[in-house]
Amino acid sequence: MAFDPDLNSSEARRGEPSSPWASIKGSRILVVSRRNPLFVINRSTDTVEDAPVTATVDLAALRHNARILQDWAGETELMAVIKADAYGHGILPVARTLRDEGIRHFGVARLAEGIHLREQGHTARILVLGAPSPAKVPHYVDHDLDLTVSSADIAAAVVRHARPGAPIRVHVKVDTGMGRLGLSPEDVSAVVSRLTQTSGVHLAGLWTHFATADAPGSAFAQTQLDRFQAVVEDLDGAVEHVHAANTGALLTIGEPAHDFSPSLIRSGIGLYGLAATPELSARLNLRPAMQLTARVTQLKTVPAGTPISYGARWQAPHRTRIATLGAGYGDGYPRLCSGRATVRLGGGGCPVVGTICMDMCMVDLGPPDQSPATRVERGDEAILFGPSGPTVYDVAQWSETIPYEICCGVSPRVPRRYVDPKEESESALHAAQVSTSEV
């Protein structure tokens, strides 16, 4: 059966909605093709054919990355981190794909994200990684969500709300050096003791987070690991799951993952085909899952000296062809890329010129009688980043940030198009079989 981003919609599963829109409890998806409901758009009135900017998510790449990471993890299970709308890739389609791939544990940052998954029929274990509001503790029980205990006051709230017969599942977080959330190592034992002695509390996990695991050979990561392992040994098997590793730690911690993160490995950015550096990504053989493209909305030939965009900071050095693209910083294409970035258009790399606007940006195609200018028409798609164009790492470098921010920054107004070559092949095979049976 073709991929269904709506976990409940039978109409979308059949690919035959009564109208172009299929409802997902408060959000909408557009089924672009009745024959192939793989291609969907979230929260937009644009179709793929006329959207000025589109993010295409390759679900086959997502599955590939999950398998690669699971191979590296060995005996340890993956926890798929799908916070921030699955790093901009779309939380529901990503959750469904990874669940079907056999992943049983998921991590989100906010209570609302966990509730949204539950309301859409997601039944796997979900850990909310962020610190809860003490008053919201009952909501975790109501929606069968695991809660992070990162301070003594949260532990007290858990004890206060605990009820026999409806256990609150908690993961205690230890601050071993991140300096963000978590109990000090010396405070863990007392908090764990209080939790385990309370009827209606289930100690489901103990975890920490590395500050420098993306840096190979980091002495500080080893210091954090030593602190965490001392806490684990002190508790002597009192918790169900022990987890410390993220994607980077799989490669940079000089021990097998099972030795220091025996129950779970929290994989976030790696699932989407990225790592902190392109070298780490290449070492894992990951495949980027997102490509961002923008359509040419206007073409014009301008004489030398013509200013382009706000501030007139760039002027044409000679007679040249300018393409206006339908993507800007309002879509998540960083303004800092102005005058730095290139896009792939007309078979080559074209520089972004002038200041990137909220909804548009401009690229220089060069002399109007030469390639690539002669090969570009209105409506053509330029690759802003993706496997066959500039990479996410390139855009991150141009905008002085990290690849995580680039993917997360793709605006909700940008339509997401989901493609899955495996599902397309299966659909084609099924169609051929039906055709043969009808002959």
C-alpha positions as CSV (number, residue, x, y, z in Angstrom):
1,M,0.0,0.0,0.0
2,A,1.3,3.5,-0.8
3,F,2.5,5.7,2.0
4,D,-0.2,7.5,3.9
5,P,1.0,10.6,5.9
6,D,-2.4,10.7,7.6
7,L,-2.3,7.8,10.0
8,N,-6.1,7.6,10.1
9,S,-7.5,8.7,6.8
10,S,-9.0,5.9,4.8
11,E,-9.7,8.3,1.9
12,A,-6.0,9.3,1.7
13,R,-5.0,5.6,1.9
14,R,-7.2,4.8,-1.1
15,G,-5.8,7.9,-2.9
16,E,-9.4,8.9,-3.8
17,P,-10.4,11.8,-1.6
18,S,-13.8,13.2,-2.1
19,S,-12.1,16.6,-2.6
20,P,-8.5,17.6,-3.3
21,W,-8.1,18.1,0.4
22,A,-7.9,15.3,3.0
23,S,-8.3,16.2,6.6
24,I,-5.7,15.4,9.4
25,K,-7.4,16.6,12.6
26,G,-6.6,20.3,12.4
27,S,-4.1,20.3,9.5
28,R,-4.5,19.5,5.8
29,I,-2.7,17.6,3.1
30,L,-3.2,17.8,-0.6
31,V,-3.2,14.5,-2.4
32,V,-1.5,15.6,-5.6
33,S,-2.1,12.4,-7.5
34,R,-5.1,10.2,-7.2
35,R,-3.0,7.4,-8.7
36,N,-0.1,7.9,-6.4
37,P,-0.9,9.4,-3.0
38,L,2.8,9.4,-2.1
39,F,3.1,12.9,-3.3
40,V,1.5,15.2,-0.7
41,I,1.7,18.8,0.4
42,N,1.3,19.9,4.0
43,R,-0.5,23.0,5.0
44,S,-0.5,24.8,1.7
45,T,-2.9,25.8,-1.1
46,D,-0.1,25.4,-3.7
47,T,0.2,22.3,-5.8
48,V,3.6,20.9,-6.6
49,E,3.1,22.1,-10.1
50,D,2.8,25.8,-9.2
51,A,4.4,26.2,-5.8
52,P,7.2,28.8,-6.0
53,V,9.3,26.8,-3.5
54,T,9.1,23.1,-2.6
55,A,10.9,20.9,-0.1
56,T,11.1,17.3,-1.4
57,V,11.6,14.6,1.2
58,D,13.0,11.3,0.1
59,L,11.5,8.6,2.3
60,A,13.7,5.9,0.8
61,A,16.7,8.0,2.0
62,L,15.2,8.1,5.4
63,R,14.9,4.4,5.6
64,H,18.4,3.9,4.3
65,N,19.8,6.2,7.0
66,A,17.8,4.4,9.7
67,R,19.3,1.0,8.5
68,I,22.8,2.4,8.4
69,L,22.5,3.9,11.9
70,Q,21.0,0.7,13.2
71,D,24.0,-1.3,11.8
72,W,26.4,1.1,13.6
73,A,24.4,0.8,16.8
74,G,24.6,-3.0,16.8
75,E,22.6,-4.5,19.6
76,T,21.4,-1.1,20.8
77,E,18.0,0.1,19.6
78,L,17.5,3.5,17.9
79,M,15.3,6.2,19.4
80,A,14.3,8.3,16.4
81,V,14.4,12.0,17.4
82,I,11.6,13.7,15.5
83,K,11.4,17.0,17.3
84,A,10.8,20.3,15.5
85,D,8.6,18.7,12.9
86,A,11.2,16.0,12.4
87,Y,13.9,18.6,11.8
88,G,11.7,20.3,9.2
89,H,11.0,17.1,7.3
90,G,7.4,16.5,8.6
91,I,6.7,14.7,11.8
92,L,3.8,12.5,10.7
93,P,5.3,11.1,7.5
94,V,8.7,10.6,9.1
95,A,7.2,8.9,12.2
96,R,5.1,6.6,10.0
97,T,8.1,5.6,7.8
98,L,10.4,4.9,10.7
99,R,7.7,3.0,12.6
100,D,7.3,0.8,9.6
101,E,11.0,0.4,9.5
102,G,10.8,-1.2,13.0
103,I,11.8,1.7,15.2
104,R,9.9,1.4,18.5
105,H,11.1,4.5,20.4
106,F,10.7,8.2,19.4
107,G,11.9,11.4,21.0
108,V,10.3,14.8,20.8
109,A,11.1,18.1,22.5
110,R,7.6,19.3,23.6
111,L,4.5,17.9,25.2
112,A,2.4,19.2,22.3
113,E,4.5,17.2,19.8
114,G,3.9,14.0,21.7
115,I,0.2,14.6,22.0
116,H,-0.1,15.4,18.3
117,L,1.5,12.0,17.5
118,R,-0.8,10.2,19.8
119,E,-3.9,11.9,18.3
120,Q,-2.8,10.8,14.9
121,G,-2.7,7.1,16.1
122,H,1.1,6.8,16.8
123,T,1.4,4.0,19.4
124,A,5.2,3.6,19.8
125,R,7.0,4.8,23.0
126,I,7.5,8.5,23.0
127,L,9.9,10.4,25.3
128,V,9.5,14.1,25.7
129,L,13.1,15.3,26.0
130,G,12.3,18.8,27.2
131,A,11.7,19.8,30.8
132,P,7.9,19.5,31.6
133,S,5.8,22.1,33.4
134,P,5.0,20.6,36.8
135,A,1.3,21.4,36.3
136,K,1.3,19.4,33.0
137,V,2.5,16.1,34.5
138,P,-1.0,14.5,34.3
139,H,-1.1,15.1,30.5
140,Y,1.9,12.7,30.2
141,V,-0.2,10.0,31.8
142,D,-3.3,10.8,29.8
143,H,-1.4,10.4,26.5
144,D,1.0,7.6,27.6
145,L,4.1,9.8,27.1
146,D,7.5,9.3,28.9
147,L,8.5,12.4,30.9
148,T,12.0,13.8,31.5
149,V,12.9,14.4,35.2
150,S,15.6,17.0,35.0
151,S,15.3,18.7,38.4
152,A,14.2,18.0,41.9
153,D,11.1,20.1,41.5
154,I,10.0,18.1,38.5
155,A,10.6,14.9,40.5
156,A,8.4,16.4,43.3
157,A,5.7,17.1,40.9
158,V,5.8,13.6,39.6
159,V,5.5,12.2,43.1
160,R,2.6,14.6,43.8
161,H,0.6,13.5,40.7
162,A,1.4,9.8,40.9
163,R,-1.5,7.4,41.1
164,P,-1.4,3.6,41.5
165,G,-2.8,1.9,38.4
166,A,-1.8,4.7,36.0
167,P,2.0,4.9,36.3
168,I,4.0,7.9,35.2
169,R,6.9,6.8,33.0
170,V,10.0,8.9,33.7
171,H,13.5,9.1,32.3
172,V,15.9,10.9,34.7
173,K,18.3,13.2,33.0
174,V,21.9,13.7,34.3
175,D,23.8,16.9,33.6
176,T,27.3,15.5,33.0
177,G,28.6,18.7,31.4
178,M,26.2,20.1,28.9
179,G,25.1,22.7,31.5
180,R,21.5,22.8,30.2
181,L,19.0,20.4,31.7
182,G,19.6,17.7,34.2
183,L,20.4,16.7,37.8
184,S,23.9,17.0,39.0
185,P,25.5,13.5,39.3
186,E,25.6,13.7,43.1
187,D,21.9,14.4,43.3
188,V,20.7,11.6,41.1
189,S,20.7,8.8,43.7
190,A,18.4,10.6,46.1
191,V,15.9,11.6,43.4
192,V,15.9,8.1,41.9
193,S,15.3,6.6,45.4
194,R,12.3,9.0,45.9
195,L,10.8,8.1,42.5
196,T,11.2,4.3,42.9
197,Q,9.7,4.4,46.3
198,T,6.5,6.1,45.0
199,S,3.7,3.9,43.9
200,G,2.5,5.0,40.4
201,V,6.0,5.9,39.1
202,H,7.9,3.8,36.7
203,L,11.6,4.6,36.3
204,A,11.9,4.0,32.5
205,G,15.3,5.5,31.8
206,L,18.4,7.3,32.8
207,W,20.1,9.6,30.2
208,T,22.6,12.3,29.5
209,H,23.6,14.4,26.5
210,F,27.1,15.1,25.2
211,A,28.3,18.6,24.5
212,T,31.2,17.8,22.2
213,A,30.5,14.3,20.8
214,D,30.7,15.6,17.2
215,A,34.4,16.3,17.7
216,P,36.5,13.2,17.2
217,G,38.7,12.4,20.2
218,S,37.1,15.0,22.5
219,A,38.5,14.7,26.0
220,F,35.5,16.4,27.4
221,A,33.1,13.9,25.9
222,Q,35.1,11.2,27.6
223,T,34.9,13.1,30.9
224,Q,31.1,13.3,30.5
225,L,31.0,9.6,29.7
226,D,33.0,8.7,32.8
227,R,30.7,10.8,35.0
228,F,27.6,9.1,33.5
229,Q,29.0,5.6,33.8
230,A,29.7,6.3,37.5
231,V,26.0,7.2,38.0
232,V,24.9,4.1,36.2
233,E,27.1,1.9,38.3
234,D,25.9,3.6,41.5
235,L,22.2,2.8,40.6
236,D,23.1,-0.8,39.9
237,G,20.4,-1.7,37.3
238,A,17.5,0.3,38.8
239,V,16.4,1.7,35.5
240,E,14.9,0.1,32.4
241,H,16.8,2.1,29.7
242,V,20.2,3.7,29.8
243,H,21.0,6.0,26.9
244,A,23.7,8.6,26.2
245,A,24.7,8.4,22.5
246,N,23.5,10.6,19.7
247,T,24.5,10.3,16.0
248,G,27.9,11.9,16.5
249,A,28.8,9.7,19.5
250,L,28.4,6.6,17.4
251,L,31.6,7.6,15.6
252,T,33.6,9.7,18.0
253,I,33.3,7.9,21.3
254,G,36.1,5.3,21.4
255,E,33.9,2.5,22.7
256,P,31.2,0.3,21.2
257,A,27.9,2.0,21.5
258,H,26.4,-0.8,23.5
259,D,29.0,-0.3,26.2
260,F,28.1,3.3,27.0
261,S,24.5,3.5,25.7
262,P,23.3,0.0,26.2
263,S,19.5,0.5,25.7
264,L,19.0,3.2,23.2
265,I,20.8,5.6,20.9
266,R,19.0,8.9,20.3
267,S,19.5,9.5,16.6
268,G,18.3,12.8,15.2
269,I,20.2,14.6,12.5
270,G,21.7,11.3,11.1
271,L,18.3,10.0,10.2
272,Y,17.8,12.9,7.8
273,G,21.2,12.1,6.1
274,L,23.3,14.7,7.9
275,A,25.9,15.0,10.6
276,A,27.8,17.8,12.2
277,T,30.3,17.8,9.4
278,P,30.2,16.4,5.8
279,E,33.1,14.1,6.7
280,L,31.1,12.4,9.5
281,S,28.1,12.0,7.1
282,A,30.3,10.5,4.4
283,R,31.9,8.1,6.9
284,L,28.4,6.8,7.8
285,N,27.3,6.7,4.1
286,L,24.2,8.8,4.9
287,R,21.9,10.2,2.2
288,P,20.4,13.6,2.7
289,A,16.6,13.3,2.7
290,M,15.6,16.8,1.8
291,Q,16.0,18.9,-1.3
292,L,14.8,22.6,-1.5
293,T,13.9,24.0,-4.9
294,A,12.5,27.3,-6.1
295,R,10.9,28.1,-9.4
296,V,12.0,30.9,-11.7
297,T,9.1,33.4,-11.5
298,Q,10.6,36.1,-13.8
299,L,13.5,36.5,-16.3
300,K,15.0,39.8,-17.4
301,T,18.0,41.0,-19.3
302,V,19.6,44.1,-17.6
303,P,22.4,46.4,-18.8
304,A,25.6,47.0,-17.0
305,G,25.2,49.0,-13.8
306,T,21.7,47.8,-13.0
307,P,21.1,47.6,-9.3
308,I,19.5,44.4,-7.9
309,S,17.4,44.2,-4.7
310,Y,17.3,46.1,-1.5
311,G,20.0,48.6,-0.8
312,A,21.3,48.4,-4.4
313,R,24.3,46.6,-3.0
314,W,24.9,44.6,-6.1
315,Q,25.1,46.1,-9.6
316,A,25.4,44.1,-12.9
317,P,29.0,44.2,-14.0
318,H,27.9,43.8,-17.6
319,R,24.8,43.1,-19.6
320,T,23.4,40.0,-18.0
321,R,20.3,37.8,-17.5
322,I,18.7,37.8,-14.1
323,A,16.3,35.1,-12.8
324,T,14.0,35.9,-9.9
325,L,13.3,32.8,-7.8
326,G,10.2,32.3,-5.6
327,A,12.1,31.7,-2.4
328,G,13.4,34.0,0.3
329,Y,14.2,34.1,4.0
330,G,10.4,33.8,4.8
331,D,10.7,30.3,3.4
332,G,13.9,29.5,5.3
333,Y,16.5,30.5,2.7
334,P,18.9,32.5,4.9
335,R,19.4,36.2,4.2
336,L,23.1,35.7,5.1
337,C,23.4,33.7,1.8
338,S,23.1,37.0,-0.1
339,G,26.1,37.4,-2.3
340,R,27.6,34.2,-1.1
341,A,25.4,31.3,-2.3
342,T,25.0,29.6,-5.6
343,V,22.1,27.6,-6.9
344,R,21.9,24.9,-9.5
345,L,20.0,26.1,-12.5
346,G,20.2,25.6,-16.2
347,G,22.7,22.8,-15.7
348,G,25.2,24.8,-13.8
349,G,25.9,26.9,-10.7
350,C,24.5,30.4,-10.6
351,P,25.4,33.0,-8.0
352,V,22.8,34.6,-5.8
353,V,23.1,38.3,-6.3
354,G,21.6,41.2,-4.4
355,T,20.0,41.0,-1.0
356,I,17.7,37.9,-0.5
357,C,14.2,39.2,0.2
358,M,11.5,37.7,2.3
359,D,9.8,35.9,-0.6
360,M,12.2,36.0,-3.4
361,C,15.9,36.0,-4.4
362,M,17.7,36.8,-7.6
363,V,20.5,34.8,-9.4
364,D,22.8,35.9,-12.2
365,L,22.6,33.6,-15.2
366,G,25.4,35.5,-17.0
367,P,25.4,36.8,-20.6
368,P,22.0,36.4,-22.2
369,D,23.4,34.6,-25.3
370,Q,25.4,32.0,-23.4
371,S,24.6,29.0,-21.2
372,P,23.2,28.8,-18.6
373,A,21.1,31.8,-19.5
374,T,20.0,30.3,-22.9
375,R,18.8,27.2,-21.1
376,V,16.6,28.7,-18.4
377,E,12.9,29.4,-18.8
378,R,10.2,30.8,-16.6
379,G,8.9,28.0,-14.3
380,D,12.2,26.1,-14.2
381,E,13.3,24.8,-10.8
382,A,16.5,25.9,-9.2
383,I,18.1,23.7,-6.5
384,L,18.8,25.7,-3.4
385,F,20.2,22.7,-1.6
386,G,20.0,19.0,-2.1
387,P,21.9,15.9,-3.3
388,S,22.3,17.2,-6.8
389,G,23.0,20.8,-6.0
390,P,24.7,22.8,-3.3
391,T,24.5,20.8,-0.1
392,V,23.0,21.7,3.2
393,Y,26.5,22.1,4.5
394,D,27.2,24.7,1.8
395,V,24.1,26.7,2.8
396,A,25.1,26.4,6.4
397,Q,28.6,27.7,5.7
398,W,27.3,30.6,3.6
399,S,24.9,31.6,6.4
400,E,27.4,31.0,9.3
401,T,25.3,28.3,11.0
402,I,24.9,24.5,11.2
403,P,23.0,22.1,8.9
404,Y,20.5,21.5,11.7
405,E,19.3,25.1,11.6
406,I,18.9,25.0,7.8
407,C,16.6,22.0,7.7
408,C,14.6,23.2,10.8
409,G,14.3,26.6,9.3
410,V,12.4,25.6,6.2
411,S,9.2,27.4,6.8
412,P,5.8,25.7,7.4
413,R,4.5,27.6,4.4
414,V,6.8,25.7,2.1
415,P,5.0,22.6,0.6
416,R,6.5,19.3,1.5
417,R,6.5,16.7,-1.3
418,Y,7.1,13.1,-0.2
419,V,8.6,10.7,-2.7
420,D,9.4,7.0,-2.2
421,P,10.8,5.1,-5.2
422,K,10.1,1.8,-3.4
423,E,6.4,2.6,-3.1
424,E,6.3,3.9,-6.7
425,S,7.8,0.6,-7.9
426,E,5.4,-1.4,-5.9
427,S,2.5,0.7,-7.2
428,A,3.7,0.2,-10.8
429,L,4.0,-3.5,-10.3
430,H,0.5,-3.7,-8.9
431,A,-0.8,-1.7,-11.8
432,A,0.9,-4.0,-14.3
433,Q,-0.5,-7.1,-12.5
434,V,-4.0,-5.6,-12.6
435,S,-3.6,-4.8,-16.3
436,T,-2.5,-8.3,-17.1
437,S,-5.3,-9.9,-15.2
438,E,-7.8,-7.8,-17.1
439,V,-6.5,-8.9,-20.5
